[in-house]
Amino acid sequence: MDLLSSIILGIIQGIAEFLPISSSAHLIIFRDVFGIGAGMSPNMALCFDIALHLGTLLAIVVFFFFDFWNMLIKGFTKGVKDKQGKILWYLVLATIPAAIFGTLFEEPIEEMIRTNFILIAVALALVGILIYWIDKKMPETKTISKMGIKDAIIIGCSQCLALIPGFSRSGTTIAAGRACGVKKEDAAKFSFYLSAPVVFGAVVFQLLKDGTIDIIANNLAIFIVGITVSFLIGLLCIKFLLKYLKSHDFKIFMWYRIALAIVVITWVLIR
């Protein structure tokens, strides 16, 4: 893979990680359907995808640095009695289902679904419709500070579905938040918070695998460029989505997901 492909995939990751359109599906589709970064071995592709997720993780940490700092301080000094302290422990609670599910099933799901383009396309379309429908049906009655333990568990469990390319981690968790009555902007913010420990765990888990360090060392420039680009684009997209959701719904994302699903299914049928 050349540097241009690394830049393009970094842009795709930075956009698709935070918009509810599934970054994993986009990386697979642009690599295998459109040929961007084609030719990588499965291990190289997985390592590079995780590296791009590291870039967007850094974007979350930088963008919400003071939020995380306050959560940590209040969480360990005042606990759930403080609004921000409560959010920290809700994030811990919501992370547990994805951590367990990911550890047990990430590799089997990757092997079974990563090259099943029809299933990925169907997931893109159906989840796009579901996100839009839930948002339209549910009233906005809660902010993050008004969320309860039940809300955190529901959102955390929904994150398990994000292991399936096409579902979208941000999309499923935002939809779950909206199903609990959380306001759009707050549901997106909690989704961003929640991605930090999960992505961090996935990065560490991948680094501990045999051969990962060698793959990175042998392709260091490509990895650095991809991480940097996904980080910078990610910062812009976090700011964009939080502002966008103040006065817009998820219709544009639904239609985009459906259109991309049609493109993928057509490619599968005619290739």
Backbone as a ProteinNet text record, in pm:
[ID]
protein_1_A
[PRIMARY]
MDLLSSIILGIIQGIAEFLPISSSAHLIIFRDVFGIGAGMSPNMALCFDIALHLGTLLAIVVFFFFDFWNMLIKGFTKGVKDKQGKILWYLVLATIPAAIFGTLFEEPIEEMIRTNFILIAVALALVGILIYWIDKKMPETKTISKMGIKDAIIIGCSQCLALIPGFSRSGTTIAAGRACGVKKEDAAKFSFYLSAPVVFGAVVFQLLKDGTIDIIANNLAIFIVGITVSFLIGLLCIKFLLKYLKSHDFKIFMWYRIALAIVVITWVLIR
[TERTIARY]
84.9	0	88.3	48.2	126.9	71.8	144.1	105.3	-28.5	-57.1	-184.4	-301.8	-290.7	-396.6	-410.7	-296.9	-299.3	-373.1	-350.4	-417.9	-568	-605.6	-747.8	-819.3	-759.8	-821.1	-825.4	-724	-726.4	-841.8	-866.8	-980.5	-1112.1	-1123.1	-1245	-1270.5	-1164.6	-1179.1	-1218.9	-1154.5	-1183.6	-1327.8	-1382.7	-1522.1	-1617.9	-1595	-1692.4	-1693.6	-1587	-1586.2	-1687	-1706.5	-1791.6	-1929.1	-1938.6	-2070.6	-2129.9	-2261.8	-2322.2	-2335.6	-2218.8	-2221.6	-2130.6	-2065.9	-1983.7	-1846.1	-1746.8	-1609.6	-1554.5	-1585.9	-1533.5	-1586	-1715.5	-1772.9	-1707.8	-1684.6	-1624.2	-1481.2	-1404	-1266.1	-1264.4	-1354.6	-1363.1	-1407.6	-1511.7	-1567.6	-1468.1	-1407.4	-1314.9	-1188.8	-1151.2	-1033.3	-1066.1	-1174.6	-1203.1	-1290.3	-1377.8	-1466.6	-1404.2	-1351.4	-1295.5	-1143.7	-1080	-938.3	-843	-890.8	-802	-724.5	-593.8	-514.4	-530.3	-572.8	-591	-456.4	-461.6	-339.2	-277.1	-329.9	-278.4	-319.8	-233.1	-269.1	-375.8	-454.3	-556.6	-499.4	-380.7	-320.5	-279.8	-224	-184.2	-307.2	-413.5	-535.7	-595	-597.9	-654	-568.6	-436.5	-346.1	-362.1	-373.8	-386.1	-519.1	-625.7	-755.9	-750.2	-684.3	-670.7	-587.8	-484.9	-402.4	-485.4	-571.4	-658.8	-754.2	-800.3	-885.5	-807.6	-678.2	-595.3	-596.2	-592.1	-597.1	-725.5	-838.7	-966.2	-980.6	-917.4	-915.7	-843.9	-730.2	-656.9	-741.2	-821.9	-910.1	-1012.1	-1066.7	-1163.2	-1097.7	-980	-909.9	-876.6	-829.8	-794.4	-918.6	-1021.9	-1142.6	-1214	-1219.9	-1293.4	-1199.3	-1076.8	-976.5	-1026.3	-1080.2	-1122.9	-1244.9	-1331.8	-1444.7	-1393.8	-1300.8	-1246.2	-1172.5	-1096.7	-1021	-1114.6	-1220.9	-1317.2	-1390.1	-1422.8	-1488.6	-1400.8	-1272.1	-1179.7	-1165.2	-1146.5	-1130.1	-1256.4	-1371.8	-1497.5	-1536.9	-1507.8	-1545.8	-1475.4	-1347.6	-1269.1	-1271.7	-1321.5	-1328.5	-1470.7	-1568.1	-1706.7	-1798.2	-1751.1	-1831	-1958.3	-2062.5	-2187.3	-2269.3	-2226.3	-2298	-2280.1	-2171.4	-2144.4	-2188.7	-2241.7	-2292.4	-2184.4	-2067.9	-1960.8	-1898	-1892.4	-1842.4	-1931.9	-2062.2	-2157.7	-2137.5	-2108.3	-2085.7	-1967	-1860.2	-1743.2	-1781.5	-1856	-1889.1	-1994	-2077.3	-2169	-2091.4	-1985.4	-1900.9	-1832.6	-1785.3	-1723.6	-1825.1	-1945.5	-2051.8	-2088.8	-2099.5	-2139.6	-2030.7	-1905.7	-1793.9	-1785.5	-1833.6	-1818.3	-1878.3	-2002.8	-2058.2	-1974.3	-1930.5	-1850.4	-1714.8	-1656.2	-1525.9	-1535.3	-1639.3	-1656.9	-1690.4	-1787	-1831.7	-1719.7	-1645.1	-1535.8	-1425.5	-1390.3	-1286.1	-1324.5	-1451.5	-1497.2	-1525.8	-1577.1	-1632.8	-1574.3	-1480	-1429.6	-1366.6	-1279.1	-1210.3	-1305.4	-1397	-1492.9	-1578.8	-1623.2	-1706.4	-1625.9	-1500.7	-1413.6	-1398.3	-1376.6	-1354.2	-1479.3	-1595	-1719.6	-1780.1	-1766.3	-1844.3	-1761.2	-1632	-1549.5	-1553.9	-1571.5	-1577	-1717.7	-1816.7	-1955.4	-2018.7	-1998.6	-2039.4	-2190.6	-2265.2	-2411.3	-2460.9	-2407.3	-2447.2	-2408.6	-2290	-2246.6	-2340.2	-2377.6	-2467.3	-2605	-2656.7	-2788.2	-2782.7	-2673.7	-2658.3	-2653.8	-2582.4	-2575	-2714.7	-2793.6	-2926	-3021.9	-3031.7	-3130.4	-3100.7	-2974.5	-2940.7	-2959.9	-2933.3	-2958.2	-3104.7	-3192.4	-3337.4	-3376.3	-3318.2	-3350.8	-3311.2	-3193	-3148.1	-3244.9	-3281.6	-3372	-3509	-3560.6	-3693.6	-3697.8	-3595.9	-3591.3	-3585.4	-3503	-3489.7	-3621.4	-3696.7	-3824.7	-3931.1	-3926.7	-4031.6	-4012	-3886.6	-3859.1	-3845.2	-3909	-3892.7	-3755	-3710.9	-3582.4	-3609	-3592.8	-3631	-3514.1	-3395.3	-3284.5	-3156.9	-3077.5	-2938.9	-2851.7	-2722.2	-2632.5	-2642.4	-2650.3	-2652.5	-2779.3	-2884.1	-3009.9	-3021.6	-2920.5	-2922.9	-2916.6	-2974.7	-2970.1	-2885.4	-2873	-2794.8	-2852.9	-2984.7	-3049.6	-3011.5	-3008.9	-2971	-2828.2	-2737.7	-2596.9	-2580.6	-2655.4	-2646.6	-2699.1	-2811.8	-2869.9	-2774.4	-2719.2	-2624.9	-2499.9	-2451.6	-2333	-2355.3	-2470.6	-2501.8	-2516.3	-2572	-2588.9	-2454.7	-2351.2	-2219	-2161.6	-2209.7	-2163.9	-2194.7	-2305.6	-2345	-2246.5	-2167.8	-2074	-1961.7	-1945.9	-1846.3	-1881.7	-2009.1	-2053.7	-2035.6	-1947.4	-1928.4	-2060.5	-2088.3	-2213.2	-2306.8	-2294	-2381.3	-2341	-2212.6	-2160.2	-2167.3	-2051.3	-2047.4	-2118.7	-2087.1	-2153	-2302	-2336.1	-2476.6	-2560.8	-2512	-2590	-2599.8	-2491.3	-2495.9	-2578.6	-2571.1	-2656	-2802.6	-2832.5	-2970.8	-3021.3	-2936	-2975.5	-2999.9	-2913.9	-2934.1	-3064.6	-3094.5	-3220.8	-3340.6	-3325.2	-3432.7	-3461.2	-3359.7	-3375.8	-3424	-3445.8	-3495.6	-3387.8	-3261.5	-3151.8	-3151.7	-3126.8	-3123.7	-3016.1	-3038.4	-2947.8	-2802.9	-2779.8	-2642.8	-2579	-2657.6	-2605	-2581	-2668.6	-2648.1	-2519.7	-2494.1	-2370.3	-2249.1	-2259.6	-2146.8	-2115.5	-2218.6	-2196.2	-2136.5	-2180.8	-2125	-1975.7	-1937.6	-1796.4	-1715.8	-1770.1	-1703.1	-1680.3	-1785.5	-1784.1	-1686	-1658.6	-1567.6	-1424.1	-1387.8	-1248.8	-1197.1	-1262.9	-1209.7	-1217	-1320.5	-1335.8	-1227.2	-1204.5	-1101	-963.1	-942.1	-813.1	-787.5	-888.9	-874.7	-845.2	-912.7	-890.4	-748.9	-697.5	-561.5	-459.3	-476.1	-383.2	-389.6	-510.5	-529.2	-459.1	-470.1	-405.7	-253.4	-203.9	-58.8	3	-74.8	-24.2	-20	-82.6	-83.6	52.7	88.2	214.4	217.3	326.2	347.1	304.2	222.7	172.5	285.6	376	486	572.5	595.6	675.9	606.7	474.6	399	408.8	394.8	403.7	543.6	645.8	784.5	820.1	766.6	797.2	717.8	616	531.7	509.1	614.6	600.5	547.6	599.1	556.6	408.3	362.5	221.7	131.9	174.4	95.1	90.6	204.1	208.7	119.2	125.2	42.1	-105.7	-142.7	-282.7	-335.8	-257.7	-298.8	-314.2	-219.8	-224.4	-346.3	-371.8	-485.4	-617.7	-632.9	-758.2	-778.7	-670.1	-677.9	-730.1	-671.6	-709.8	-851.6	-886	-1021.6	-1122	-1083.2	-1171.1	-1208.6	-1110.8	-1138.5	-1246.1	-1232.4	-1328.8	-1467.5	-1473.5	-1603	-1675.8	-1601.6	-1665.6	-1735.5	-1663.2	-1719.6	-1839.3	-1827	-1935.8	-2062.2	-2049.6	-2169.8	-2240.6	-2166.6	-2229.4	-2305.8	-2251.4	-2319.6	-2438.3	-2419.1	-2522.6	-2648.2	-2630.3	-2743.8	-2825.3	-2775.8	-2853.4	-2979.7	-2975	-3090	-3126.6	-3066.1	-3095.8	-3119.3	-3182.5	-3203.2	-3105.3	-3136.1	-3043.2	-3081.4	-3171.1	-3219.3	-3107	-3017.2	-2910	-2819.8	-2798.7	-2715.9	-2789.3	-2920.8	-3000.5	-2993.1	-3014.8	-3013.3	-2873.9	-2772.6	-2635.8	-2608.5	-2646.3	-2623.8	-2698.3	-2820.4	-2898.1	-2831.4	-2787.4	-2722.1	-2594.8	-2513.5	-2389.7	-2420.8	-2524.6	-2564	-2602	-2674	-2713.6	-2590.5	-2493.6	-2369.3	-2296.8	-2286.5	-2214.6	-2285.3	-2416.7	-2492.4	-2481.2	-2488.8	-2474.4	-2335.6	-2234.4	-2095.6	-2084.9	-2145.8	-2139.3	-2207.7	-2319.4	-2397.4	-2333.8	-2258	-2204.7	-2057	-1988	-1843.4	-1814.3
-119.6	0	124.4	223.5	345.8	452.1	566.2	671.6	735.4	746.3	805.1	722	590.3	502.7	517	531.9	550.9	679.6	785.1	913	899.9	835.9	820.3	738.8	627.9	543.7	616	699.4	779.8	879.1	939.8	1032.7	958.4	841.1	761.4	723.8	679.5	643	763.6	876.7	995.8	1041.7	1023.9	1062.3	957.1	831.6	726.2	677.6	703.1	660.9	739.4	865.5	949.8	975.2	980.6	986.4	846	832.7	699.5	621.4	591.1	524.4	402.2	365.6	245.3	258.1	283.4	296.4	162.2	52.8	-78.2	-118.3	-93.8	-125.3	-41.3	86.8	174	133.5	96.7	54.2	-72.6	-165.9	-289.9	-259.6	-179.3	-150.4	-73.7	29.3	109.4	30.6	-63.6	-145	-254.9	-327	-445.6	-418.7	-319.5	-287.7	-182.2	-75.6	33.5	24.6	-72	-97.4	-1.5	76.6	169.3	90.6	77	-1.8	-150.3	-191	-332.7	-404.3	-532.8	-612.3	-638	-576.6	-603.6	-743.1	-807.6	-935.7	-911.8	-1014.6	-996.3	-941.5	-990	-942.8	-796.1	-758.3	-619.6	-529.2	-572.9	-492.9	-471.5	-576.5	-564.4	-473.3	-488	-401.4	-255.3	-231.9	-94.5	-33.9	-114.1	-65.6	-25.6	-107.7	-75.8	51.4	68.3	189.2	313.3	303.7	416.2	446.9	341.7	362.1	431	403.5	474.5	624.3	661.6	802.7	868.7	800.2	858.4	854.3	756.1	755.1	879	913.4	1033.3	1158.8	1158.7	1272.6	1288.4	1176.9	1181	1233	1180.4	1219.9	1368.4	1418.6	1560.6	1648.5	1612.9	1696.3	1703	1591	1585	1576.4	1627.7	1610.3	1660.4	1780.2	1836.7	1764.4	1714.3	1633.1	1507	1436.8	1313.7	1343.6	1452.6	1488.5	1513	1590	1617.6	1491.9	1404.9	1278.2	1194.9	1185.2	1105.7	1162.5	1294.3	1357.7	1340.3	1374.2	1366	1221.1	1135	994.7	926.8	960.3	894.7	969.9	1092.3	1167.6	1178.2	1190.7	1207.4	1094	1013	899.3	939.9	858.4	880.4	995.1	1051.5	1166	1291.6	1294.5	1407.3	1372.1	1470	1443.2	1387.8	1450.4	1403.8	1275	1260.8	1136.5	1019.6	1043.9	939.9	895.1	990.5	956.7	861.9	885.6	797.9	654.6	632.1	494.5	434.4	518.1	467.5	421.5	494.3	454.3	320.8	303.4	175.9	63.3	85.2	-15.3	-47.3	56.9	37.8	-28.6	-21.6	-81.1	-232.2	-281.3	-423.3	-518.4	-496.7	-590.8	-600.8	-487.4	-488.9	-553.2	-531	-589.8	-742	-793.9	-939.3	-997.2	-936.2	-986	-978.6	-867.6	-850.7	-952.2	-978.2	-1075.8	-1215.5	-1250.9	-1385.5	-1404.1	-1301	-1321.8	-1235.4	-1145	-1055.4	-1131.7	-1225.7	-1297.9	-1383.7	-1463.7	-1539.7	-1451.2	-1336.9	-1246.6	-1188.2	-1150	-1097.3	-1199.1	-1325.7	-1429.9	-1458.9	-1454	-1490.8	-1377.1	-1254	-1144.1	-1045.2	-1034.7	-930.4	-932.6	-1050	-1059.3	-1090.3	-1085.2	-1108.4	-973.4	-930	-795	-776	-880.8	-869.8	-842.5	-915.9	-895.2	-755.8	-709.6	-574.8	-470.5	-489.6	-394.7	-393.1	-510.1	-518.1	-448.6	-471	-405.6	-254	-206.1	-62	-3.3	-66.4	-13.3	-23.1	-141.7	-162.4	-78.7	-72.5	6.1	154.9	200	339	375	286.1	306.4	303.5	209.3	194.1	317.6	370.6	490.9	606.5	626.7	735.8	715.8	591.9	562.2	583	532	548.3	696.2	771.7	913.8	987	950.2	1016.1	978.4	854.2	805.8	845.8	859.7	880.6	1028.8	1070.2	1210.5	1231.2	1355.4	1389.3	1442.3	1356.6	1391.5	1395.8	1345.5	1334.4	1395.3	1449	1483	1370	1376.8	1273.7	1266.9	1381.6	1385	1322.4	1308.8	1249.7	1101.4	1047	905	819.4	699.2	606.9	484.5	395.4	272.7	189.2	180.2	103.4	157.6	288.9	351.1	313.1	320.3	287.9	142.6	51.9	-90.5	-114.8	-52.7	-69.8	-19.5	99.7	156.2	69.1	22.2	-63.2	-193.9	-255.9	-381.2	-359.2	-245.5	-216.6	-208	-168.1	-152	-285.9	-396.5	-529	-552.5	-496	-514.6	-450.7	-353.9	-281.4	-370.5	-490.7	-584.3	-630.6	-619.5	-657.8	-537.7	-546.7	-434.8	-393.4	-265.1	-214.9	-162.5	-213.7	-167.4	-27.5	-2.3	126.1	136.8	150.8	165.5	293	404.7	530.3	523.9	461.3	452.8	373	255.3	170.9	232.2	291	349	477.9	557	677	636.4	535.1	487.1	432.9	360.1	307.6	421.6	523.3	638.9	710.7	724.5	788.4	701.9	569.2	479.5	496	538.3	563.6	705.3	783.9	920.1	1025.2	987.5	1083.7	1177.2	1304	1401.7	1364.6	1402.5	1363.6	1400.6	1525	1571.2	1499	1476.5	1408	1260.1	1199.4	1059.3	1044.1	1140.6	1137.6	1157.8	1249.7	1276.3	1155	1090.4	970.3	858.8	850	751.8	776.1	902.1	935.1	901.7	939	903.3	751.9	677.2	532.3	463.7	527.4	465.2	462.2	555.1	565.8	438.3	385.9	263.9	141.8	133.2	17.3	15.6	130.4	137.1	118.7	176.8	158.7	10.5	-59.5	-202.5	-279.9	-244.3	-312.7	-289	-167.1	-135.2	-215.9	-218.4	-293.9	-442.4	-494.3	-636.7	-672.8	-584.4	-609.9	-603.4	-509.7	-496.1	-618.5	-687.9	-805	-930.5	-923.3	-1039	-1057.4	-1182.2	-1212.3	-1151.2	-1086.5	-1033.1	-889.4	-835.5	-698.9	-596.4	-608	-510.9	-516.4	-636.1	-650.1	-583.8	-601.2	-540.2	-388.2	-334.1	-188.5	-137.9	-208	-165.9	-166.5	-263.8	-275.8	-178	-115.5	-21.3	106.4	151.4	258.3	387.9	428.6	555.1	552.5	440.8	428	436.8	370.7	371.9	512.1	581.4	716	811.7	804.1	891.8	862.8	735.6	698.7	745	724.5	765.6	918.3	990.8	1137.5	1192	1137.6	1184.8	1152.7	1030.5	994	1079.1	1114.8	1201.2	1340.5	1401.5	1538	1543.5	1450.4	1447	1413.5	1325.5	1290.1	1410	1495.3	1616.3	1701.5	1718.9	1800.2	1737.3	1604.2	1536.9	1532.4	1522.8	1530.3	1665.3	1771.6	1906.4	1922.6	1870.3	1882.6	1813.1	1686	1610.4	1669.5	1709.8	1768.6	1895.7	1975.6	2096.3	2062.4	1965.1	1925.5	1875.3	1795	1732.4	1829.3	1949.2	2048.7	2088.3	2079	2124	2030.5	1910.1	1817.7	1677.2	1593.3	1453.7	1364.2	1233.7	1137	1096.8	1173.3	1135.4	1125	1221.4	1221.1	1098.2	1055	936.8	809.5	807.1	693	676.8	785.1	777.4	744.9	797.1	764.1	615.9	560.4	418.8	330.8	369.2	291.7	297.4	417.2	432.8	350	352.6	274.1	125	82.8	-58.5	-103.2	-18.5	-50.8	-64.3	25.8	19.4	-112.2	-150.9	-273.2	-396.8	-402.1	-518.1	-527.3	-413.5	-412.8	-464.2	-421	-466.8	-617.6	-670.2	-814.6	-891.4	-839.7	-911.7	-908.9	-801.1	-789.3	-824.4	-843	-866.6	-1005.6
0	0	0	-80.4	-88.2	6.4	15.9	108.2	71.7	-58.4	-100.3	-49.6	-61.1	-10.2	140.3	208.8	353.5	390.2	313.5	338.3	314.8	204.3	171.4	278.3	319.2	422	556.8	584.3	706	705.7	590.8	577.1	597.7	536.2	548.6	694.6	763.2	904.1	988.7	966.7	1044.7	1029.2	909.9	884.2	937.7	899.7	926.2	1070.4	1146.3	1287	1368.6	1336.3	1419.5	1358.6	1227.4	1166.4	1172	1188.1	1206.6	1075.7	1013.2	882.7	876.8	987.1	1002.2	937.9	1020.5	970.6	923.2	994.3	954.1	817.3	792.9	662	552.5	581.5	480.4	447.1	548.3	521.9	437	467.7	389.3	247.3	232	99.1	13.4	69.1	-11.6	-46.6	38.6	9.6	-91.6	-68.4	-148.9	-270.5	-261.3	-374.1	-464.6	-405.8	-484.7	-501.8	-435.2	-458.1	-391	-292.1	-220.5	-114.3	-134.6	-40.9	-60.9	-180.2	-209.3	-210.4	-189.1	-193.3	-58.5	47.6	180.7	226.8	301.4	361.9	468.2	504.3	608.7	739.3	779.5	903.8	893	778.6	755.9	755.3	688.6	680.7	819.2	900.7	1034.4	1121.1	1112.5	1189.1	1148.3	1018.9	971.5	1013.8	1010	1055.9	1202.6	1284.9	1426.6	1444.9	1362.3	1369.4	1338.4	1238.1	1205.5	1321	1387.6	1505.4	1617.6	1626.2	1724.2	1695.4	1568.6	1531.5	1577.5	1557	1599.3	1751.9	1816.5	1963.1	2016	1956	1996	1974.3	1867.3	1841.9	1954.7	2000.7	2111.3	2238.5	2269.1	2391.7	2389.6	2275	2264.4	2271.1	2195.2	2187	2322.2	2392.4	2518.9	2639.3	2623	2728.5	2863.3	2869.2	2996.8	3052.5	2963.8	3010.2	3079.2	3012.9	3071.3	3202.2	3203.9	3323.8	3441.8	3417.7	3523.8	3568.6	3472.3	3507.6	3599.9	3566.4	3646.6	3787.4	3795.9	3927	4011.3	3953.3	4028.2	4053.8	3956.6	3972.2	4086.8	4107.4	4211.9	4345.3	4344.3	4469.4	4524.1	4433.7	4478.9	4434.1	4338.3	4293.7	4222.1	4237.3	4163.6	4221.3	4333.2	4389.3	4304.4	4226.4	4137.7	3995.9	3921	3786.9	3694.8	3694.6	3607.1	3659.5	3790.5	3848	3811.2	3809.1	3772.5	3628.1	3539.8	3398.6	3384	3460.9	3454.1	3483.5	3591	3629.7	3538.3	3478.4	3376.3	3252.8	3218.5	3106.1	3134.7	3257.4	3296.6	3283.2	3333.8	3327.2	3182.6	3100	2959.8	2877.2	2921.8	2848.2	2868.5	2980.7	3016.2	2911.6	2863.2	2764.9	2638	2584.2	2461.4	2484.4	2603	2634	2637.4	2701.5	2709.5	2573.1	2505.8	2375.5	2272.3	2274.4	2178.8	2199.3	2325.4	2355.3	2306.9	2322.6	2288.1	2139.8	2074.6	1941.2	1830.2	1860.9	1756.8	1640.2	1669.1	1562.3	1479.2	1540.7	1458.3	1369.5	1424.3	1344.3	1228.5	1255.9	1150.4	1037.9	1073.9	974.3	892.5	956.4	889.2	807.3	855.7	799.3	719.5	747.9	687.1	534.2	473.3	327.5	275.8	363.4	322.7	288.3	165.2	125.5	125.9	95.2	97	238.4	335.3	474.5	522	483.6	521.1	461.5	334.4	267.4	333.5	366.1	431.8	568.2	641.7	771.8	756.5	655.4	630.9	611.6	524.2	491.7	610.3	670.6	776.5	900	939.5	1058.5	1032.5	910.3	875.8	892.9	845.4	861.2	1008.3	1082.8	1224.7	1304.8	1278.2	1349.8	1325.8	1200.3	1165.3	1230.1	1224.7	1279	1429.7	1500.8	1646.8	1684	1611.8	1641.9	1622.8	1520.4	1492.9	1595.2	1643.7	1733	1878.5	1920.4	2062.8	2097.3	2204.1	2249.4	2311.4	2312.1	2373.2	2513.5	2612.6	2749.2	2847.3	2805.2	2900.5	2844.7	2935	2904.6	2960.2	2935.9	2989.4	3141.6	3205.5	3352.3	3410.2	3327.7	3374.2	3339.2	3273.2	3239.5	3365.9	3356.2	3468.2	3435.9	3532.6	3512.8	3399.2	3392.2	3286.1	3148.7	3134	3006.7	2969.1	3065.9	3039.8	2995.9	3060.5	3025.3	2884.6	2851.1	2717.5	2610.1	2631.5	2533.8	2524.9	2639.3	2639.2	2565.8	2586.5	2516.1	2365.9	2327.6	2185.2	2113.7	2188.7	2130.3	2081.1	2136.9	2093.9	1945.9	1898.6	1758.8	1662	1712.3	1626.1	1575.7	1633.4	1582.1	1441.4	1404.9	1271	1178	1077.9	984.8	920.1	921.3	865.7	972.4	1095.3	1203	1249.5	1266.4	1312.4	1463.5	1525.9	1671.4	1714	1648.1	1684.4	1652.8	1539.3	1499.8	1598.3	1638.8	1729.6	1868.9	1916.4	2051	2054.5	1949	1942.6	1934	1851.9	1839.8	1973.2	2045.3	2176.4	2274.2	2268.3	2353.3	2323.4	2194.9	2156.1	2197.1	2190	2232.8	2382.4	2457	2601.3	2629.6	2523.2	2540.4	2557.4	2535.4	2548.5	2427.5	2449.2	2340.5	2238.6	2112.9	2005	2033.1	2067.1	2088.9	2207.5	2313.1	2430.6	2402.2	2322.5	2284.7	2204.4	2115.1	2036.5	2126.6	2220.9	2310.1	2396.5	2451.6	2532.7	2446.9	2321.4	2228.2	2206.3	2191.3	2173.1	2297.8	2414.8	2539.9	2546.5	2515	2530.4	2436.6	2323.6	2227.5	2278.1	2366.3	2410.5	2477.2	2582.2	2644.4	2554.2	2471.5	2383.3	2275.9	2211.5	2107.9	2169.7	2286.6	2355.3	2382.5	2429.8	2455.3	2327.9	2218.5	2090.6	2039.5	2056.2	2012.5	2092.2	2223.5	2308.6	2275.6	2258.4	2226.7	2095.8	1995.4	1866.5	1878.6	1957.9	1975.2	2042	2123.8	2194.6	2107	1990.3	1901.6	1835.6	1811.7	1744.4	1604.4	1572.9	1438.8	1419.9	1512.9	1495.6	1495.2	1590.6	1600.1	1473.8	1421.2	1298.4	1180.1	1170.2	1060.9	1069	1188.2	1206.6	1172.8	1222.7	1199.4	1051.3	978.6	835.5	748.5	806.8	730.4	811.5	880.7	978.9	918.4	803.4	741.9	708.5	653.2	615.9	739.5	847.5	970.4	1031.2	1033.4	1091.7	1013.6	881.8	797.6	820.6	821.7	841.3	975.8	1081.2	1215.6	1223	1165.6	1169.6	1095.6	977.2	897.6	967.3	1018.5	1085.6	1211.3	1278.1	1396.5	1359.8	1257.8	1220	1165.1	1077.4	1021.4	1130.8	1223.7	1333.8	1419.4	1448.7	1526.1	1458.6	1328.2	1253.3	1254.8	1243.4	1234.9	1368.6	1478.8	1610.3	1624.8	1593.6	1604.3	1511.4	1388.9	1291.7	1339.7	1385.3	1419.9	1541.6	1641.9	1760.2	1724.7	1633.5	1588.9	1498.6	1409.6	1313.7	1385.3	1490	1556.7	1641.1	1660.3	1733.3	1658.1	1524.6	1446.1	1330.5	1325.4	1216.4	1270.4	1186.1	1223.8	1148.7	1141.3	1082.2	939.4	875.9	743.7	640.7	639.8	539.1	553.7	676.9	699.3	656	677.7	633.2	481.5	408	262.2	209.6	274.8	233.3	251.9	365.7	393	292.5	260.9	163.4	26.2	-14.7	-145.2	-153.3	-46.4	-45.7	-48.6	21.8	21.1	-119.7	-192.1	-329.9	-419	-401.6	-479.7	-453	-327.4	-291.5	-345.4	-330	-379.6	-531.4	-600.2	-745.6	-785.7	-713.2	-742.1	-723.9	-618.7	-594.7	-707.6	-756.6	-858.2	-996.8	-1027.9	-1163.2	-1175.9	-1065.1	-1075.2	-1132.7
[MASK]
+++++++++++++++++++++++++++++++++++++++++++++++++++++++++++++++++++++++++++++++++++++++++++++++++++++++++++++++++++++++++++++++++++++++++++++++++++++++++++++++++++++++++++++++++++++++++++++++++++++++++++++++++++++++++++++++++++++++++++++++++++++++++++++++++++++++++++++++

